Amino acid sequence: MKTTLVLDALEQAVWTRHQAGIVEFDGLIHHNDAGSQYTSIAFTERLAEAGAAPSVGSVGDAYDNALAESLIGLFKTELIKPGGPWRTVEQVEIATLEYVDWFNHRRLFEACGDIPPVELEAAHYRQHAALAEVGHSTA
């Protein structure tokens, strides 16, 4: 994996949230492993510019990456294994885009209270804005 790939993913996430009116990412933590693409100067600087803090797990454990590892397991179980055999990279790329869209917007996710992750995120930002409006600290 190259730094450009993770930078592109970060830019997509920032752009998507900007389209929804979310422009501040203070308090956002980006969890990742110690891969060179995540520890690169370019990626670290872009995270800082966006207002997100990096959280890099230590080498050889998954303590900081438990959620990511769980999601990767779901991805493999729900898409990769039953969808194969995959004949081209393009097939995997298109299927992955469709899976991510379904997962974020339509899949009822138990860890989110049986709602799609995008609905939980929207509720978080509504609460954040309401607390800021009445003068409560959101930090």
C-alpha positions as a Python dict, from the first residue, in 0.01 Angstrom:
ca = {
    (1, 'M'): (0, 0, 0),
    (2, 'K'): (132, 342, -88),
    (3, 'T'): (95, 672, 96),
    (4, 'T'): (-107, 812, -196),
    (5, 'L'): (-377, 551, -137),
    (6, 'V'): (-427, 639, 230),
    (7, 'L'): (-407, 1011, 149),
    (8, 'D'): (-679, 963, -113),
    (9, 'A'): (-896, 778, 140),
    (10, 'L'): (-844, 1056, 394),
    (11, 'E'): (-931, 1322, 137),
    (12, 'Q'): (-1249, 1131, 46),
    (13, 'A'): (-1351, 1115, 413),
    (14, 'V'): (-1284, 1487, 465),
    (15, 'W'): (-1468, 1580, 143),
    (16, 'T'): (-1769, 1363, 232),
    (17, 'R'): (-1802, 1525, 573),
    (18, 'H'): (-1758, 1874, 429),
    (19, 'Q'): (-2048, 1800, 191),
    (20, 'A'): (-2258, 1723, 501),
    (21, 'G'): (-2156, 2052, 664),
    (22, 'I'): (-1899, 1901, 901),
    (23, 'V'): (-1583, 2107, 887),
    (24, 'E'): (-1420, 2051, 1226),
    (25, 'F'): (-1252, 1726, 1321),
    (26, 'D'): (-1121, 1822, 1663),
    (27, 'G'): (-1120, 1514, 1881),
    (28, 'L'): (-1121, 1276, 1584),
    (29, 'I'): (-869, 997, 1627),
    (30, 'H'): (-739, 804, 1326),
    (31, 'H'): (-645, 453, 1437),
    (32, 'N'): (-395, 262, 1224),
    (33, 'D'): (-107, 23, 1236),
    (34, 'A'): (258, 122, 1211),
    (35, 'G'): (270, 87, 833),
    (36, 'S'): (500, 329, 656),
    (37, 'Q'): (210, 484, 462),
    (38, 'Y'): (43, 587, 791),
    (39, 'T'): (361, 710, 955),
    (40, 'S'): (475, 906, 650),
    (41, 'I'): (532, 1278, 686),
    (42, 'A'): (272, 1355, 418),
    (43, 'F'): (-4, 1154, 587),
    (44, 'T'): (81, 1275, 938),
    (45, 'E'): (82, 1639, 822),
    (46, 'R'): (-251, 1599, 639),
    (47, 'L'): (-412, 1446, 948),
    (48, 'A'): (-291, 1744, 1151),
    (49, 'E'): (-424, 1989, 890),
    (50, 'A'): (-764, 1817, 906),
    (51, 'G'): (-762, 1840, 1287),
    (52, 'A'): (-738, 1463, 1346),
    (53, 'A'): (-492, 1297, 1579),
    (54, 'P'): (-304, 983, 1475),
    (55, 'S'): (-312, 678, 1700),
    (56, 'V'): (-63, 415, 1591),
    (57, 'G'): (-77, 72, 1749),
    (58, 'S'): (245, -85, 1866),
    (59, 'V'): (407, -340, 1638),
    (60, 'G'): (295, -697, 1701),
    (61, 'D'): (-37, -632, 1872),
    (62, 'A'): (-384, -518, 1778),
    (63, 'Y'): (-484, -332, 2094),
    (64, 'D'): (-532, -4, 1911),
    (65, 'N'): (-675, -172, 1603),
    (66, 'A'): (-938, -405, 1747),
    (67, 'L'): (-1224, -229, 1567),
    (68, 'A'): (-1034, -223, 1238),
    (69, 'E'): (-950, -591, 1271),
    (70, 'S'): (-1316, -671, 1344),
    (71, 'L'): (-1431, -476, 1039),
    (72, 'I'): (-1174, -646, 819),
    (73, 'G'): (-1306, -979, 944),
    (74, 'L'): (-1663, -877, 856),
    (75, 'F'): (-1548, -758, 513),
    (76, 'K'): (-1384, -1093, 443),
    (77, 'T'): (-1679, -1295, 579),
    (78, 'E'): (-1955, -1090, 416),
    (79, 'L'): (-1796, -1006, 81),
    (80, 'I'): (-1459, -1151, -10),
    (81, 'K'): (-1511, -1520, 73),
    (82, 'P'): (-1869, -1560, -54),
    (83, 'G'): (-1813, -1333, -356),
    (84, 'G'): (-1519, -1522, -502),
    (85, 'P'): (-1356, -1639, -704),
    (86, 'W'): (-1234, -1294, -799),
    (87, 'R'): (-1089, -1276, -1148),
    (88, 'T'): (-965, -916, -1162),
    (89, 'V'): (-860, -637, -929),
    (90, 'E'): (-1136, -425, -1082),
    (91, 'Q'): (-1400, -677, -966),
    (92, 'V'): (-1272, -652, -610),
    (93, 'E'): (-1254, -271, -627),
    (94, 'I'): (-1614, -231, -749),
    (95, 'A'): (-1744, -489, -502),
    (96, 'T'): (-1555, -313, -220),
    (97, 'L'): (-1704, 26, -310),
    (98, 'E'): (-2053, -125, -315),
    (99, 'Y'): (-1991, -303, 18),
    (100, 'V'): (-1864, 13, 190),
    (101, 'D'): (-2165, 209, 66),
    (102, 'W'): (-2404, -64, 188),
    (103, 'F'): (-2221, -100, 521),
    (104, 'N'): (-2222, 271, 595),
    (105, 'H'): (-2572, 360, 472),
    (106, 'R'): (-2799, 55, 494),
    (107, 'R'): (-2651, -221, 712),
    (108, 'L'): (-2795, -227, 1062),
    (109, 'F'): (-2482, -242, 1276),
    (110, 'E'): (-2529, -378, 1628),
    (111, 'A'): (-2232, -180, 1766),
    (112, 'C'): (-2413, 140, 1660),
    (113, 'G'): (-2743, 46, 1825),
    (114, 'D'): (-2882, -137, 1520),
    (115, 'I'): (-2862, 165, 1292),
    (116, 'P'): (-2626, 229, 1000),
    (117, 'P'): (-2296, 398, 1094),
    (118, 'V'): (-2381, 710, 890),
    (119, 'E'): (-2693, 765, 1104),
    (120, 'L'): (-2493, 737, 1425),
    (121, 'E'): (-2239, 986, 1293),
    (122, 'A'): (-2515, 1230, 1194),
    (123, 'A'): (-2671, 1199, 1542),
    (124, 'H'): (-2331, 1269, 1699),
    (125, 'Y'): (-2287, 1590, 1501),
    (126, 'R'): (-2644, 1702, 1574),
    (127, 'Q'): (-2582, 1655, 1947),
    (128, 'H'): (-2243, 1826, 1919),
    (129, 'A'): (-2403, 2127, 1745),
    (130, 'A'): (-2691, 2143, 1995),
    (131, 'L'): (-2454, 2140, 2292),
    (132, 'A'): (-2238, 2411, 2133),
    (133, 'E'): (-2547, 2621, 2068),
    (134, 'V'): (-2648, 2619, 2435),
    (135, 'G'): (-2293, 2691, 2543),
    (136, 'H'): (-2183, 2355, 2674),
    (137, 'S'): (-1834, 2228, 2611),
    (138, 'T'): (-1820, 1951, 2352),
    (139, 'A'): (-1464, 1850, 2431),
}
